[in-house]
Amino acid sequence: MARNNRSNCDTFPVCKKHAYEFRGYKAIGGEYILLLLPVIFLLIRRVAKDWLNRWRVACEEVKRDDT
């Protein structure tokens, strides 16, 4: 079987059109979420690190006030 020489740029709109025809409505699939996972992970990591830092500082202040 001969391979199709289309690039991903050509293939994505064709696949998107096919998915629309199959579903009957426009939708954003989970494949878009995969692109955002690294950003989501970094944001969660940054928030958790900040929260733990603030908690550590607050605990140190409580210990300092108790003495």
C-alpha positions in Angstrom: 0.0 0.0 0.0 1.4 3.4 -1.0 1.9 5.9 1.8 0.2 9.2 1.7 2.7 12.1 1.8 0.5 14.5 3.7 2.0 16.3 6.6 0.3 16.6 10.0 -0.8 20.2 9.0 -2.8 18.7 6.1 -4.1 15.7 8.0 -5.5 17.5 11.1 -8.2 19.5 9.3 -9.3 16.4 7.4 -9.5 14.4 10.6 -11.3 17.3 12.3 -13.9 17.4 9.5 -14.4 13.6 9.7 -14.9 13.8 13.5 -17.5 16.5 13.0 -19.3 14.5 10.4 -19.2 11.4 12.6 -20.4 13.2 15.8 -22.8 15.6 14.1 -21.5 18.5 16.3 -18.3 20.4 16.9 -16.4 19.3 20.0 -12.9 19.6 21.4 -11.5 16.2 22.2 -9.2 15.1 25.0 -6.2 15.4 22.7 -6.1 19.1 23.4 -5.9 18.5 27.1 -2.7 16.4 26.5 -1.1 19.6 25.2 -1.9 21.4 28.4 -0.8 18.7 30.9 2.8 20.0 31.3 1.5 23.5 32.0 -1.1 22.2 34.5 1.5 20.1 36.2 3.9 23.1 36.6 1.1 25.3 37.9 0.1 22.7 40.5 3.7 22.2 41.5 4.2 25.9 42.0 1.1 26.4 44.0 1.9 23.4 46.2 5.4 24.6 46.8 4.2 28.0 47.7 1.5 26.6 50.0 4.0 24.4 51.8 6.5 27.3 52.1 3.8 29.5 53.7 2.8 26.7 56.0 6.4 26.2 57.1 6.8 29.9 57.8 3.6 30.1 59.8 4.6 27.1 61.9 8.0 28.7 62.6 6.2 31.9 63.7 3.9 30.0 66.0 6.9 28.2 67.6 8.7 31.5 68.0 5.7 33.1 69.6 5.3 30.3 72.1 8.8 30.6 73.4 
